[in-house]
Amino acid sequence: MAERFDNLEEHLEKFVENIRQLGIIVSDFQPSSQPVLNQKLNFMVSGLQDIDKCRQQLHDISVPLEVFEYIDQGRNPQLYTKECLERALAKNEQVKGKIDTMKKFKSLLIQELSKVFPEDMAKYRAIRGEDHSSS
């Protein structure tokens, strides 16, 4: 898996460097630099073709749109993963708290119902297979 990304990364780095050099040539263009400009343009086209070939190896990869938003905002895309994990942990704690509260509520409800309806609650416990002292 990492090899596929390494291959893409290598092609992207070459492409970016070629674009950088192309920008230098264009910004200080002189007629004598036309052959070099043509060569760089051809490299750019072949670089795009190489990147497109990598696409076939990575067709099964899905990137959340939020990652691109992070990149557009100049933020590190790895922060997206970190923040997703932090949100998941916070949500997990929240749900765990709700579960604990519901367990306490159930226990208290059974205690109070047992005081008011002892026979019915004994039947309930028998059906549930619960011991009378488990409340």
C-alpha positions, 0 to 999 in steps of 0.5 A: 500500500505504501509503495503505491503512495510513494510512487504517486508522491515521487511523480508529484514531486517531479511534476511540482519541480518541473512546474517551478522550473517552467515558471522561472523560464516563463518569468524571464522568457527570451527567444533563445529559451524556447527549446527549453520551454518546449522541453519543460512543457513536454515534461509537464504533459508526460508528468500528468500522464504518469500521475494519471497512471498512478490513479489506477493504482489508487482507485480504491482510496477514499479521502473525506472532503474535510481533508481537502478543506484542511489543506485549502485552509493551509492546515495539516491534513493529519490534524483531521485524523487527530481531531476525528479521534478526539471527537470520537473519544469525546462522543464515546465518553458522552455515550458511556455517561448516558449508559451509566445514568440509564443503568442507575435509573433502571436500578432505582426504578426497580427498587422503587417499583419493588416497594410499591408492587412487590409481587409483580416485581418478584414475577418480573425478576423470576421471568428475567432470571434475576436474583431478588438481591441483585437490585 
